[in-house]
């Protein structure tokens, strides 16, 4: 009997990804361009989830793997069972954040993600200076790359003022709907 409190049980119900179909062929790991950088390569991460133990769930949610996955879909393209590892990674990142298990090495990735979304939410498109400023404030890397700014400004690569979409209310509605949909998916 599968433990209904384990991530794998909820993962399948929320995402439709059935990790029990994985028979550990390793093709996902062989095709992953970042497998060498991961603390757990994709096939091993799936195996940890298959064990359905709270200790392994915590290992997965605390891992750097779920944050450095590019969601490039090489793994699902190579998988003979078509296990949707990118969808699994998205779900695991959400759970990691929700439970406060984000790996310390992954904090800059989360900071970039938050800055990106904030920029799009406010302007409806990417505002590079706002993105970078948000990232710098979140990571305390204020002076990193500051020497690049004058050259980028002189070549017109950075706009000082953001460009806004015409209907910002639509963008706010999309964000609100996404947040609501995410709340409804929680089990």
QUISULVEN-V45013 format. One record per backbone hydrogen bond with DSSP energy under -1.0 kcal/mol. CO is the residue of the C=O (numbers start at 0). NH is the residue of the N-H. E is the energy in kcal/mol with one decimal. If there is no record, write none. Layout:
co/nh/e
CO/NH/E
CO/NH/E
This chain:
co/nh/e
2/5/-1.5
5/9/-1.4
6/10/-3.6
7/11/-1.9
8/12/-1.6
9/13/-2.8
10/14/-2.8
11/15/-1.5
17/20/-1.4
18/21/-1.4
25/29/-2.4
26/30/-1.6
33/36/-1.4
40/44/-2.4
41/45/-2.4
42/46/-1.9
43/47/-2.5
44/48/-1.9
45/49/-2.3
46/50/-1.2
48/51/-1.3
52/56/-2.3
53/57/-2.2
54/58/-1.9
55/59/-2.3
56/60/-2.6
57/61/-1.9
59/62/-1.2
63/66/-1.1
63/67/-1.8
64/68/-1.3
72/76/-1.9
73/77/-1.7
74/78/-1.5
78/81/-1.1
82/84/-1.9
83/87/-1.9
84/88/-3.0
85/89/-2.2
86/90/-2.1
87/91/-2.6
88/92/-2.6
89/93/-2.0
90/94/-2.3
91/95/-2.7
92/96/-2.3
93/97/-2.6
94/98/-2.4
95/100/-2.9
102/105/-1.4
103/106/-1.3
105/109/-2.1
106/110/-2.6
107/111/-2.4
108/112/-2.4
109/113/-2.6
110/114/-2.3
111/115/-2.8
112/116/-2.4
113/117/-2.3
114/118/-2.2
115/119/-2.3
116/120/-2.7
117/121/-2.1
118/122/-2.1
119/123/-2.3
122/164/-2.0
126/130/-2.6
127/131/-2.9
128/132/-2.7
129/133/-2.5
130/134/-2.3
131/135/-2.9
132/136/-2.4
133/137/-2.0
134/138/-1.9
135/139/-1.6
135/140/-1.0
142/145/-1.7
144/147/-1.7
147/151/-2.0
148/152/-2.7
149/153/-2.5
150/154/-1.6
151/156/-3.0
152/155/-1.3
167/171/-2.2
168/172/-2.2
169/173/-2.3
170/174/-2.3
171/175/-2.5
172/176/-2.8
173/177/-2.3
174/178/-2.5
175/179/-2.4
176/180/-2.7
177/181/-2.4
178/182/-2.1
179/183/-2.2
180/184/-1.3
